Structure formats: structure tokens, C-alpha cells
């Protein structure tokens, strides 16, 4: 009776407990993905998912197997596969988003009722969310306390090797409506094809994740703590989409980084990732509810024009626009600039952070349902352990400080490339900037408006 390994957000063969345990079970293994409309990510992440599936399929083919892709409601598809294959077990690695957990609980009960062995394994986080909580089993609200508690636990388990002797089961005969060919999986954009910039920048896959990690540790690891805030330096790991789709596990990153004496600051960023998942675990509505309820009364502005200018990188503030254009073009944005762009939307434009969260969800290749809302709530001041709302980031000063020579701005806002290092941060001060837009809001006036709104609540 074959073992089904159901891949979801863990597109790797190394450090993959579900796959390893399937091998140990000693029966032929059927590796599957189910494209279930209820659980598909935003457009940019769907582009990545397509590449992730293709790349894992290639790896498994190299081992004599394949990744079989099905489409439909996961529960029904699994039941059908089990019926056709006579499978005796279904294994998967855990996901932690509320919709995923709910689905997995129901599917587990369903399959067990049919007499199957169902097992789920950790692997997407450094520590399971329920293992880092207060003595009264409540979630931590302050990151430093969370991280202290996480660091007091045993280090993440050393990564498991890839299985060596997997025997693959043949795919079951399934109705055409449930089978998907890679070319027709519906995950790629068609008209228009906006993914050119994504293709130039990224190659989804496990091998690529490994290369990216070793390159980072070789070149940038040591200087990370100081250089990470400078978007022109490209000094961060850019592992986020690889982690998001599980091409590499956080435990693999952790152990590789500690072996190379990478600064704690980098490990701590992995901690922020775990913290986000912990927050989501205990607050399933993290993407929709202000964690600080007083913000429910915030007089957010309805400003479709301002929102569109922000989305398209046409606010007239060079650092904000550079970031939003980098996002649109590559599906990724440097963390410092994400903060500046988020703050600009929420404070300068006084637009509800949930609008920004939704835009990022659709355009980021690394979007995940924990990190994105946590960081938005952090920047908007509505979250736990958040930057206070009254601390309004000045986009011009941020630009002068973190992109002093305009390297990053020149890359993404070429209309301004001819300006001096000094003028590039506030081009309106040096006269006509056409075709680059004039600022859509005045910094000082916008700041005062934001503070007045905040005082009202
Ligand atoms: P590095 O600096 O090399 O960090 C290593 C890893 O640590 C990252 O790959 C990521 O997994 C994790 N990490 C780093 N910073 C954070 C953070 N602040 N919160 C959570 N994890 C972190 N990150 C996402 O992975 N998905 C998102 O949807 C997302 N949305 C964001 C939205 C906003 C408004 C902001 C301000 C930040 C968001 N981040 C998100 C966090 C952060 O910007 C990215 O993780 C980081 O820029 C990824 O680049 P990197 O891999 O080079 O990071």
C-alpha cells in the first residue's frame, strides 16, 4: 500500500521529514501537489509556485520518480487518489496558516476514518509555534521576550539528509479534470505577461536556494549587521522566497549560518519569521484585525488616486517609488524600503494598512500570511511590539541616510539618474523633474495630518 507524500510549501528533498519517513515506511511513494483554488497564493507567488513545482519534478525525475500535479478541492482529490492507488498512508509537512490548518485537520480525520495512517511533520519553522510561549501558554507579545525564550530551547534539529533509496509508485489513473500538466497549471500570467522581471531575477528551486545561501554566507554574511539596511548594497540573503516555498528549511539556514559564524543579527531575522508565524498561530485574523483595537476608530482616508500612485511608484518620493517599482518588477523589495513604503502609505497617505497588505500579498514572491500582516501592523503601529504610530518616517531623510549616493534610486527610477547625490532624494527642490512626478503630498502637511488623526483615537 503506497505512501502518498503531499507537498505544499516544502519543495525540497533534503531536510524533508515527510519524504524521509515515507522512505522508512518501505512502500512505494507517490509524490503529489494539489492546486486547490482555496489555498492558492497571490499572483507573483503563483508564478513562483509554478517554478517550484517544475523544479521539484525535475529533481524527482532524476531519482526515477516524478511530482504529480492534481487540481481541485484537496479533500476530494486525496480521497480519489487513495481510492485509485489503495494507498495506506499520507504524510505531509505542517503548514501553520489558519485556513491550511483547518483543512489539514479535516483531511486527517477523513483519511483516518478510511483506515489510513496520516502523519504530519515539522520543518517550516525553527520551533513549533506552541513550543515558544509564556508559562501560561499564552503567546509572546514582545519580540525580544519571544526570541529569548526561543534561544533557551535546544537548537533546531540538525537538517536531515535527502532520502537515498526512494521507490516511487506509479501515478493513479485519474479523471482529466483532476490532472494538471505543468504548462496548463494556470499559475503563470498570460495577457499581459508581466513576469519578465521575475524570470530575470529568480530561479525557483532547491539547488538555487543552496547556491544563494552559500553565496550569501561567503560574501555578505560577516558584514550583514551593518550593510543590511542599505538597499543599494544588496547585502541581505534574498532567501525569503526560497524559505517561503520551502526550497530550504530555516533549520538548514540556521545550521549553515552558525557554522560560518554569521552574526546573531541574521539569526534573529529568522527569529522574526518564527515570531510572525507564532502571532498568526494565536491570532488567525492577523491580516484583517488591528491587534490594537483603538485603531478600529482611525479615520483612514479613501484615496484611490493616492493608492494607485503608491502602487505604481509615482508618489514623487524617490525612495518610496524605487521600492514600489522594484516590487512590481522583481516581486521583491529590500526590507528597509518596505518599511519606508509601508509607512508612507499608512501615515503620509493615511490609507488603511490592509490596502497595502493586500497589494504586497499579490505582488511579493515571498508573500506569506504571517510575515506580511505582522510587518504591516508593526509599521502601522496597530500591532503588538509595533513602532508607535506617532513616529512618522521621513522618506527624504531615510533616503539620504540609507541610499546616500542614490545607487538604489538610480537603479529603479532612471528618470532621476542624472541628478547629483544630494539632489536625488528630493528632486523637486532643484526645479523641474518632468517626467518624474511632483510629490503627491507635502511631507510636513502629511505628517501633521497623520498625527491629528492619531490624536483623535
Ligand atoms: P534577510 O535580511 O537576509 O533575512 C533572512 C530571512 O529572515 C528572510 O529571508 C526572512 O525569511 C526573515 N526575515 C527577515 N526580516 C524579517 C521580518 N521583518 N519579518 C519576518 N521575517 C523576516 N517577509 C516575508 O518573508 N514575507 C512577507 O510577506 C513580508 N512582508 C513584509 C511586509 C512589510 C511591510 C515589511 C516591512 C516587511 C515584510 N517582510 C516579509 C519582511 C522582510 O522585508 C523580508 O523578509 C526580507 O526583506 C527578505 O529579504 P532577505 O531574504 O534578503 O532577508
Boltz pocket constraint, residues with backbone or C-beta under 6 A from the ligand:
constraints:
  - pocket:
      binder: B
      contacts: [[A, 228], [A, 235], [A, 236], [A, 237], [A, 238], [A, 239], [A, 240], [A, 241], [A, 243], [A, 244], [A, 266], [A, 269], [A, 270], [A, 272], [A, 273], [A, 274], [A, 276], [A, 333], [A, 334], [A, 335], [A, 336], [A, 338], [A, 339], [A, 342], [A, 360], [A, 364], [A, 366], [A, 367], [A, 368], [A, 369], [A, 371], [A, 372], [A, 373], [A, 375], [A, 376], [A, 379]]
      max_distance: 6.0
